[in-house]
Amino acid sequence: MTNWLARGAPHVWRPYCQMKTAPAPLAVARTAGARIILEDGRELVDGIASWWTACHGYNHPHIARAVSEQLARAPHVMFGGLAHAPAYELASRLAALLPGDLDHVFFAESGSVSVEIAMKMAIQFWINRGVQGRNRFVSFLGGYHGDTLATMTICDPDEGMHSLFSGVMPSQHVTALPRDSASEEALDALLGEKRHEIAALIVEPRIQGAGGMLIHEDEVLRRLRVLADRHDVLLIFDEIFTGFGRTGDLFACQGAGVTPDIITLSKALTGGTLPLSAAVARRRIFEAFWSDDAGAALMHGPTYMANPLACAAAGASLDLFEAGAWKTDVARIEAALRSGLEPCRQAAGVVDVRTLGAIGVVEFEAPVDAGALCQRFAELGCWIRPMGKVVYLTPPFVTTDAELGQLTGAIRKVLGVAEAQG
Ligand SMILES: *Cc1c(COP(=O)(O)O)cnc(C)c1O
């Protein structure tokens, strides 16, 4: 064990981890492109892009330069009463890229907090308009929106990570996505009955990520927009996972042709460089807060809100998106994941293989032994961290064809299935 790992291990509390039985974490020395280089010299191709953040690969020189220039100018200033170019420019660029009048950007530092802010915006929207009692949410089975207390209430209640805390916070209406006419009618009925207590619907558009990489048709999102309008409740899209190209469109909402009332962004926002998130609202939402009454303001302001380094990284990441190579890369990755993972259908215990944009998923009938699999993938030179019943790949967009072959080959090898054909 490296010295720093041995010294720190008794003191660091690790995420999502039974530390008594889990193997030691792998010690990382540095990163480059789509690779993680370990202290012992091994190189792992990263199939996860560090929880879906490092969309342009690690250490991208354009992002690194933007951050280091900003570091020399001003690493941080408080956002209360002060303004800086990286945040103001980023807000105007996000407003221009997002569909419709999603024009009002509230920055925070993590995805969960941006979801909490979206929830506060939705509740206070109704209060500011003089409507009482609209403080509940409708969310969907299979959904994941964060680990903080309020966001846990809108996650799938069977989510292993959160079920211990049921009863701590008021419960929400977590129901089936309107995938067919029966579930659409059920949601319509729920909204008809409960609309007077509901502030908003919240959904991860196109694919529910941490809840199991569950894909749905864009039609589901169009139905949600229709139902939200019919019952006059707000619609929030949590694009923390799907935003910034992952599903093949810059934003899933734009690809689906549906404009939500509020959208949350994080994960790939800074290209995986620094923590940053945003809740972006449409004009009608913002206008409910625009008043001569100080009490109508949104009372929120994280200490590191709109951190200039993070905003500079996000601006540089947007430059790379504007350059456009991501789009062909995502299509290239989708094709490689599809052909590379398809043979896994034959493996024992596999119930589905699916791809969407730069996301490839092998689903098993029962939860997998994530720790053991993770170790075997690492022995094959890959960083792949299964989750629940799925082994999945969400590689950086710069992953080469050879590296993609290594990732899908490792999964096939561990599942004991033959080479992909053609
Ligand atoms: C990761 C994620 C979150 C939580 O983001 P954190 O930065 O981990 O707090 C919320 N919603 C979705 C869809 C996510 O994928």
The ligand as an SDF file (V2000), in Angstrom:
LIG
                    3D

 15 15  0  0  0  0  0  0  0  0999 V2000
  -25.9100   12.1370   -9.7680 C   0  0  0  0  0  0  0  0  0  0  0  0
  -27.3010   12.5920   -9.8570 C   0  0  0  0  0  0  0  0  0  0  0  0
  -27.8500   13.4530   -8.8860 C   0  0  0  0  0  0  0  0  0  0  0  0
  -27.0890   13.8840   -7.6540 C   0  0  0  0  0  0  0  0  0  0  0  0
  -25.9660   14.6330   -7.9750 O   0  0  0  0  0  0  0  0  0  0  0  0
  -24.8180   14.8200   -6.8450 P   0  0  0  0  0  0  0  0  0  0  0  0
  -23.8540   15.7530   -7.4800 O   0  0  0  0  0  0  0  0  0  0  0  0
  -24.2540   13.4570   -6.6120 O   0  0  0  0  0  0  0  0  0  0  0  0
  -25.4710   15.3830   -5.6450 O   0  0  0  0  0  0  0  0  0  0  0  0
  -29.1530   13.8750   -9.0660 C   0  0  0  0  0  0  0  0  0  0  0  0
  -29.8830   13.4990  -10.1320 N   0  0  0  0  0  0  0  0  0  0  0  0
  -29.3790   12.6870  -11.0850 C   0  0  0  0  0  0  0  0  0  0  0  0
  -30.2210   12.3340  -12.2650 C   0  0  0  0  0  0  0  0  0  0  0  0
  -28.0740   12.1990  -10.9780 C   0  0  0  0  0  0  0  0  0  0  0  0
  -27.6090   11.3690  -11.9080 O   0  0  0  0  0  0  0  0  0  0  0  0
  1  2  1  0
  2  3  1  0
  2 14  2  0
  3  4  1  0
  3 10  2  0
  4  5  1  0
  5  6  1  0
  6  7  2  0
  6  8  1  0
  6  9  1  0
 10 11  1  0
 11 12  2  0
 12 13  1  0
 12 14  1  0
 14 15  1  0
M  END
$$$$
